[in-house]
Amino acid sequence: MHQLGIRREDKNLFERRVPLTPADVEQLRHESNVHVVLQPSPRRVFPDQAYLEAQAGLSEDLGDCAVIMGVKEIPLARLLGGKVYVFFSHTIKGQPHNMPLLRRLMELGCTLIDYERIVDDQGRRLVFFGRHAGLAGMIDTLWALGQRSSVPALRDGGIEPAHRYASLAEAKARLEQVGQAIGREGTGLGRPLVIGFAGYGNVSSGAQEIAELLQPVEVTPEALLVGELPVAAPVIKVVFHERHMVEPLEGAFELSDYYARPEGYRSIFGQYLEHLDVLVNCIYWEERYPRLVTLEQLRALAAAGSPRLGVIGDITCDIGGSIEATVRATDQTAPVFVYDPASGSATDGCTGPGVAIMAVDNLPAELPREASESFSAALAPLIPALVNADYSGPLQASRLPAPLRQAVIVYRGELTPDYAYLSRHLSEVEQ
């Protein structure tokens, strides 16, 4: 029988997610002869007793487990030599704050498999929390809007941040009531409330799922620019694709060309900002891509007088990234800050001049049960191959299936060829 370890999450007090649910743990034992051992945890969304009833083991010591998995990053002092670790490492962009983690894994001769890089042959992620990031992020964004907005149904509708609801169903029921109230009463603004979504992937789908509870009417970005909006619609949503966000410096827009050489493109998103009440940022971003919203654009918007953009839900949460005004991440204790373009200040809370920015960096943790159930359902089928692989020889001989093999960032203490570029980032941090 193969043993798989699941560590206790300890990055912050709000992290209650698990990579495998008790139901899937029990099925893995019966159908694939995989025995799961978990470190005890008082915060885990599924209690220890539920895992014991699923015939899992509980132990502080995971030393007998060749493969150890978790959700978030592991403190350096708690890494064990020679183990195969599976978690979200947040290293593939060369994030400076996690380069010490990457270096320590290499020093200990470990293998690192990152959930973020488990993809199919078309590059689509197979194991992810993205939809739940969108769900929680949109709930939190609407809560922030309710704190700042003069729309009666939003202001008085009792919207709470996602983590305060007992379940996703409870949150949806509340927001459905708010949507019905807006439908009856209107916005009170003398115009529709316009919510824009940057991106159309898993994160955006989750965010739009929540927004649909407000009964919006969708219009195109082109219609938004020229003011062709349905007169009777109190809430309008707009979904922006890449062609709406950037344009080539030369020639016509081509999606494959944009991803191949983003340095040949510039942002054009600023033209939409004056038409939006809320922007929900759901795009993947790296430094080589143009920013979606720059500080200069926000300053120009403020200088024009009484900008309507009140809230940015930055679900992507790249610090100083696609939303340049996301100067720091937030958490559930203070999920929003207000960025004042005139002074460059960022003040906790929802009041004051500027735009409120929701930038919680672990949003799926606000819906821990539903997020864990979805994640576990996608991950469980990969577990038998993960624990049965041979990690003693070359990676290509490990018997790992392609989705897992290409997610190996470090193998037995060495960066794999696909991630050799991270050596540069390791060197930059050490200098």
C-alpha positions as CSV (number, residue, x, y, z in Angstrom):
1,M,0.0,0.0,0.0
2,H,1.3,3.4,-1.0
3,Q,1.3,6.3,1.5
4,L,0.4,9.9,0.5
5,G,0.9,12.7,3.0
6,I,-1.2,15.8,3.3
7,R,0.3,18.6,5.3
8,R,-1.5,21.0,7.6
9,E,-2.1,24.4,6.0
10,D,-0.3,27.1,8.0
11,K,0.1,30.1,5.6
12,N,-2.6,32.1,7.3
13,L,-5.6,31.8,9.6
14,F,-8.1,31.9,6.7
15,E,-6.6,28.9,4.8
16,R,-9.0,26.0,5.4
17,R,-8.9,24.3,2.0
18,V,-7.7,20.7,1.4
19,P,-6.4,19.1,-1.8
20,L,-8.4,15.9,-1.2
21,T,-11.8,15.5,0.5
22,P,-12.6,12.6,2.9
23,A,-14.8,11.0,0.2
24,D,-12.0,10.9,-2.3
25,V,-9.5,9.7,0.2
26,E,-11.8,6.8,1.0
27,Q,-12.2,6.0,-2.7
28,L,-8.5,6.1,-3.3
29,R,-7.9,3.6,-0.5
30,H,-10.5,1.1,-1.7
31,E,-10.0,1.4,-5.5
32,S,-6.3,2.3,-5.8
33,N,-4.7,1.0,-2.6
34,V,-3.5,4.5,-1.6
35,H,-3.4,5.3,2.1
36,V,-3.5,8.9,3.0
37,V,-1.9,10.3,6.2
38,L,-2.8,13.8,7.3
39,Q,-1.3,16.1,9.8
40,P,-4.0,17.0,12.3
41,S,-5.6,20.4,11.8
42,P,-8.3,22.3,13.8
43,R,-9.0,24.7,10.9
44,R,-9.3,22.3,8.0
45,V,-12.8,22.6,6.5
46,F,-13.3,18.9,6.8
47,P,-12.6,17.8,10.4
48,D,-10.0,15.2,11.3
49,Q,-12.8,12.8,12.4
50,A,-14.2,12.8,8.8
51,Y,-10.8,11.6,7.5
52,L,-10.5,9.0,10.3
53,E,-13.9,7.7,9.2
54,A,-12.6,7.6,5.6
55,Q,-9.8,5.3,6.9
56,A,-7.1,7.9,6.6
57,G,-4.3,8.2,9.2
58,L,-3.5,11.2,11.3
59,S,0.1,11.9,12.3
60,E,2.3,15.0,12.9
61,D,5.2,13.1,11.2
62,L,4.9,12.6,7.4
63,G,8.4,11.3,7.1
64,D,7.2,7.9,5.9
65,C,5.4,9.4,2.9
66,A,7.4,9.7,-0.3
67,V,4.8,12.2,-1.7
68,I,3.5,15.1,0.4
69,M,0.9,17.5,-0.9
70,G,-0.7,20.6,0.3
71,V,-2.4,23.7,-1.1
72,K,-0.2,26.7,-0.3
73,E,3.5,27.3,0.1
74,I,5.5,25.4,2.7
75,P,7.7,27.1,5.3
76,L,11.4,26.4,4.5
77,A,12.0,24.9,8.0
78,R,9.3,22.3,7.5
79,L,10.6,20.9,4.2
80,L,12.0,17.3,4.4
81,G,14.8,16.1,2.3
82,G,14.3,14.0,-0.8
83,K,10.5,14.2,-0.8
84,V,8.1,14.8,-3.7
85,Y,6.1,17.9,-2.9
86,V,2.9,18.9,-4.7
87,F,1.5,22.4,-4.0
88,F,1.0,25.8,-5.5
89,S,4.6,27.1,-5.3
90,H,4.0,30.5,-7.0
91,T,7.5,30.3,-8.5
92,I,6.9,30.0,-12.3
93,K,7.0,33.7,-12.8
94,G,10.2,34.0,-10.8
95,Q,8.4,35.6,-7.9
96,P,11.2,37.0,-5.8
97,H,9.5,36.2,-2.5
98,N,9.4,32.5,-3.3
99,M,12.9,32.0,-4.7
100,P,14.2,31.0,-1.3
101,L,11.6,28.3,-1.2
102,L,12.7,27.1,-4.7
103,R,16.4,27.2,-3.7
104,R,15.7,25.2,-0.5
105,L,13.8,22.5,-2.3
106,M,16.8,22.1,-4.6
107,E,19.3,22.0,-1.7
108,L,17.3,19.2,-0.1
109,G,17.2,17.2,-3.3
110,C,13.4,17.4,-3.5
111,T,11.0,17.1,-6.4
112,L,8.4,19.9,-6.9
113,I,5.2,19.4,-8.8
114,D,3.1,22.5,-9.2
115,Y,-0.7,22.3,-9.6
116,E,-0.6,25.4,-11.8
117,R,1.4,23.6,-14.5
118,I,-0.8,20.4,-14.6
119,V,-2.3,21.0,-18.1
120,D,-3.7,19.0,-21.0
121,D,-2.1,18.8,-24.5
122,Q,-3.8,22.1,-25.4
123,G,-2.3,23.9,-22.3
124,R,-5.6,24.0,-20.4
125,R,-5.3,23.6,-16.7
126,L,-6.7,20.4,-15.2
127,V,-6.5,21.2,-11.5
128,F,-7.4,24.6,-10.4
129,F,-9.3,26.9,-8.0
130,G,-9.9,29.6,-10.6
131,R,-13.7,29.4,-10.7
132,H,-13.9,29.7,-7.0
133,A,-11.5,32.6,-7.0
134,G,-13.9,34.3,-9.4
135,L,-17.0,33.4,-7.3
136,A,-15.5,34.7,-4.0
137,G,-13.8,37.7,-5.7
138,M,-17.1,38.9,-7.3
139,I,-18.9,38.5,-4.0
140,D,-16.2,40.6,-2.2
141,T,-16.3,43.1,-5.1
142,L,-20.0,43.6,-4.8
143,W,-19.7,43.9,-1.0
144,A,-17.1,46.7,-1.6
145,L,-19.4,48.3,-4.1
146,G,-22.2,48.3,-1.6
147,Q,-20.0,50.1,0.9
148,R,-19.3,52.9,-1.7
149,S,-22.4,53.0,-3.9
150,S,-25.5,55.1,-3.7
151,V,-27.5,52.3,-5.3
152,P,-30.1,51.6,-2.6
153,A,-30.4,47.8,-3.2
154,L,-26.6,47.5,-3.0
155,R,-26.1,49.9,-0.1
156,D,-28.9,48.4,2.0
157,G,-28.9,44.9,0.7
158,G,-26.8,43.3,3.4
159,I,-24.1,42.0,1.1
160,E,-21.2,40.4,3.1
161,P,-17.8,39.3,2.0
162,A,-17.7,35.7,0.8
163,H,-16.0,34.2,3.9
164,R,-18.9,35.4,6.1
165,Y,-21.5,33.2,4.4
166,A,-22.0,29.6,5.6
167,S,-22.0,28.4,2.0
168,L,-21.9,29.5,-1.6
169,A,-25.6,28.7,-1.8
170,E,-26.3,31.2,1.0
171,A,-24.3,33.9,-0.7
172,K,-26.1,33.3,-3.9
173,A,-29.5,33.5,-2.3
174,R,-28.6,36.9,-0.7
175,L,-27.3,38.3,-4.0
176,E,-30.3,37.0,-5.9
177,Q,-32.5,39.0,-3.5
178,V,-30.3,42.1,-4.2
179,G,-30.7,41.5,-7.9
180,Q,-34.5,41.3,-7.6
181,A,-34.5,44.6,-5.6
182,I,-32.5,46.3,-8.3
183,G,-34.9,45.0,-10.9
184,R,-37.8,46.5,-9.0
185,E,-36.3,49.7,-7.8
186,G,-33.6,50.5,-10.4
187,T,-30.2,51.9,-9.5
188,G,-31.2,55.3,-8.4
189,L,-28.3,56.6,-10.5
190,G,-30.3,57.8,-13.5
191,R,-28.4,55.3,-15.6
192,P,-27.4,51.6,-15.6
193,L,-24.7,50.2,-13.3
194,V,-22.0,48.9,-15.6
195,I,-19.7,46.0,-14.6
196,G,-16.8,45.1,-16.8
197,F,-14.9,41.8,-16.9
198,A,-11.4,41.6,-18.2
199,G,-10.9,38.1,-19.4
200,Y,-13.1,35.1,-20.2
201,G,-11.5,32.0,-18.6
202,N,-12.3,30.0,-15.5
203,V,-11.8,33.0,-13.1
204,S,-14.1,35.2,-15.2
205,S,-16.7,32.5,-15.5
206,G,-16.9,32.3,-11.8
207,A,-17.2,36.0,-11.4
208,Q,-19.8,36.3,-14.1
209,E,-21.8,33.5,-12.4
210,I,-22.2,35.7,-9.4
211,A,-22.9,38.8,-11.5
212,E,-25.7,37.0,-13.3
213,L,-27.6,37.1,-10.0
214,L,-28.1,40.8,-10.6
215,Q,-29.9,40.0,-13.8
216,P,-27.5,42.1,-16.1
217,V,-27.9,42.6,-19.8
218,E,-24.7,42.0,-21.7
219,V,-23.4,44.5,-24.3
220,T,-20.2,44.5,-26.4
221,P,-17.3,46.7,-25.6
222,E,-17.9,48.5,-28.9
223,A,-21.5,49.3,-27.9
224,L,-20.3,50.5,-24.5
225,L,-17.9,53.0,-26.2
226,V,-20.6,54.6,-28.3
227,G,-23.3,54.5,-25.6
228,E,-25.6,52.0,-27.2
229,L,-27.0,50.7,-24.0
230,P,-30.4,49.1,-23.3
231,V,-32.5,51.9,-21.8
232,A,-34.5,49.6,-19.5
233,A,-31.5,47.6,-18.2
234,P,-30.5,48.6,-14.6
235,V,-27.3,46.4,-14.7
236,I,-25.1,45.9,-17.7
237,K,-22.1,43.6,-18.1
238,V,-19.3,43.8,-20.6
239,V,-16.7,41.1,-21.2
240,F,-13.4,42.3,-22.6
241,H,-11.2,40.0,-24.7
242,E,-7.6,40.6,-25.7
243,R,-8.5,42.5,-28.8
244,H,-10.2,45.1,-26.6
245,M,-7.3,45.4,-24.2
246,V,-4.3,45.8,-26.5
247,E,-3.4,46.8,-30.1
248,P,-0.3,46.1,-32.1
249,L,2.2,48.8,-32.6
250,E,2.1,47.8,-36.3
251,G,-0.4,45.8,-38.4
252,A,-3.6,44.1,-37.4
253,F,-4.4,42.4,-34.1
254,E,-3.7,38.6,-34.1
255,L,-4.2,36.7,-30.9
256,S,-1.4,34.1,-31.4
257,D,1.0,36.9,-32.3
258,Y,0.1,38.8,-29.1
259,Y,1.0,35.9,-26.9
260,A,4.1,35.1,-29.0
261,R,5.5,38.7,-28.8
262,P,3.5,40.9,-26.3
263,E,6.2,43.5,-26.4
264,G,4.8,44.4,-29.9
265,Y,1.5,45.6,-28.3
266,R,0.3,48.4,-26.2
267,S,-2.7,48.8,-23.9
268,I,-5.8,50.5,-25.2
269,F,-8.0,49.7,-22.2
270,G,-8.0,53.2,-20.8
271,Q,-10.7,54.2,-23.2
272,Y,-13.3,52.1,-21.4
273,L,-12.6,53.2,-17.9
274,E,-14.8,56.2,-17.9
275,H,-17.8,54.0,-18.9
276,L,-17.4,51.5,-16.0
277,D,-18.7,51.5,-12.4
278,V,-16.9,48.3,-11.6
279,L,-13.9,46.5,-13.2
280,V,-13.3,42.9,-12.4
281,N,-9.8,41.8,-13.4
282,C,-9.5,38.1,-14.3
283,I,-6.6,38.0,-16.7
284,Y,-3.3,36.1,-16.5
285,W,-0.5,38.6,-16.5
286,E,3.3,38.6,-16.6
287,E,5.7,41.5,-16.8
288,R,6.2,41.1,-20.6
289,Y,2.5,42.0,-21.2
290,P,1.1,45.5,-21.3
291,R,-0.7,46.6,-18.2
292,L,-4.5,46.6,-18.2
293,V,-4.8,49.7,-16.1
294,T,-1.9,52.1,-15.4
295,L,-1.5,54.8,-12.7
296,E,-1.4,57.4,-15.5
297,Q,-4.8,56.3,-16.7
298,L,-6.3,56.5,-13.2
299,R,-4.8,60.0,-12.7
300,A,-6.3,61.1,-16.0
301,L,-9.6,59.7,-15.0
302,A,-9.5,61.5,-11.7
303,A,-8.4,64.8,-13.3
304,A,-11.4,64.7,-15.6
305,G,-13.6,65.1,-12.6
306,S,-16.0,62.7,-10.7
307,P,-14.9,59.4,-12.2
308,R,-17.6,56.8,-12.1
309,L,-15.2,53.9,-11.6
310,G,-15.7,53.1,-8.0
311,V,-14.3,49.6,-7.5
312,I,-11.7,47.4,-9.1
313,G,-12.0,43.7,-8.1
314,D,-8.5,42.6,-8.9
315,I,-8.9,38.9,-8.6
316,T,-5.6,38.4,-10.5
317,C,-3.8,40.2,-7.7
318,D,-0.4,40.8,-9.3
319,I,1.3,43.4,-7.1
320,G,2.0,46.4,-9.4
321,G,1.0,44.3,-12.3
322,S,-1.9,44.3,-14.7
323,I,-3.7,46.8,-12.3
324,E,-0.7,49.0,-11.5
325,A,-2.6,50.5,-8.5
326,T,-2.7,47.2,-6.8
327,V,0.2,48.2,-4.6
328,R,-0.3,45.4,-2.1
329,A,-2.4,42.3,-1.5
330,T,-5.1,42.3,1.0
331,D,-6.7,39.6,3.2
332,Q,-10.0,38.9,4.8
333,T,-9.4,41.2,7.8
334,A,-9.1,44.2,5.4
335,P,-10.1,43.1,1.9
336,V,-10.2,46.5,0.3
337,F,-8.1,49.7,0.2
338,V,-8.8,52.9,-1.6
339,Y,-6.1,54.1,-4.0
340,D,-6.0,57.9,-4.5
341,P,-4.4,58.7,-7.9
342,A,-3.8,62.3,-6.9
343,S,-1.7,61.5,-3.9
344,G,-0.6,57.9,-4.7
345,S,-1.8,56.9,-1.2
346,A,-3.5,53.6,-0.4
347,T,-5.8,53.6,2.6
348,D,-7.5,50.6,4.2
349,G,-11.3,50.6,3.9
350,C,-13.9,51.6,1.4
351,T,-14.1,55.3,1.9
352,G,-12.2,58.3,0.5
353,P,-11.3,59.7,-2.9
354,G,-10.0,57.4,-5.5
355,V,-10.9,53.8,-6.5
356,A,-11.5,51.0,-4.0
357,I,-9.4,47.9,-4.9
358,M,-10.2,44.5,-3.7
359,A,-7.0,42.4,-3.9
360,V,-7.4,39.4,-1.6
361,D,-4.7,37.0,-2.6
362,N,-6.3,33.7,-1.5
363,L,-9.9,34.2,-2.6
364,P,-10.9,30.5,-3.0
365,A,-10.2,30.1,0.7
366,E,-13.3,32.1,1.3
367,L,-15.4,29.2,-0.1
368,P,-13.3,26.4,1.4
369,R,-15.8,23.5,1.2
370,E,-17.0,24.1,-2.4
371,A,-13.5,25.0,-3.6
372,S,-12.0,21.8,-2.0
373,E,-14.7,19.5,-3.4
374,S,-14.1,20.8,-6.9
375,F,-10.4,20.7,-6.7
376,S,-10.3,17.2,-5.2
377,A,-12.6,15.8,-7.9
378,A,-10.1,17.0,-10.5
379,L,-7.0,15.9,-8.6
380,A,-8.1,12.5,-7.3
381,P,-7.8,10.7,-10.7
382,L,-4.2,11.7,-10.9
383,I,-3.2,10.4,-7.5
384,P,-2.5,6.7,-8.3
385,A,-0.1,7.7,-11.1
386,L,1.5,10.2,-8.7
387,V,2.2,7.8,-5.9
388,N,3.1,4.8,-8.2
389,A,5.7,6.8,-10.2
390,D,9.4,5.8,-9.9
391,Y,11.3,8.9,-8.7
392,S,14.7,7.0,-8.5
393,G,15.8,7.5,-12.1
394,P,15.5,10.0,-14.9
395,L,12.3,12.0,-15.1
396,Q,11.4,10.6,-18.5
397,A,11.6,7.1,-17.0
398,S,9.4,8.0,-14.0
399,R,6.2,6.7,-15.5
400,L,4.5,10.0,-14.6
401,P,1.8,10.8,-17.2
402,A,2.4,13.9,-19.3
403,P,0.2,16.3,-17.4
404,L,2.1,15.5,-14.2
405,R,5.5,15.2,-15.8
406,Q,5.3,18.6,-17.4
407,A,4.3,20.1,-14.0
408,V,7.7,19.0,-12.5
409,I,9.6,22.2,-11.8
410,V,12.4,20.6,-9.7
411,Y,13.4,17.0,-10.1
412,R,15.6,15.5,-7.4
413,G,17.1,18.9,-6.6
414,E,17.6,20.1,-10.2
415,L,15.5,22.5,-12.3
416,T,13.9,20.6,-15.2
417,P,14.6,21.8,-18.7
418,D,11.2,23.6,-19.1
419,Y,11.9,25.6,-16.0
420,A,15.6,26.2,-16.4
421,Y,14.9,29.9,-16.9
422,L,14.2,30.1,-13.2
423,S,17.9,29.9,-12.5
424,R,18.2,33.5,-13.6
425,H,15.6,34.6,-11.1
426,L,17.3,32.6,-8.4
427,S,20.6,34.4,-9.2
428,E,18.9,37.8,-9.1
429,V,17.5,37.2,-5.7
430,E,20.8,35.9,-4.3
431,Q,22.7,39.0,-5.5
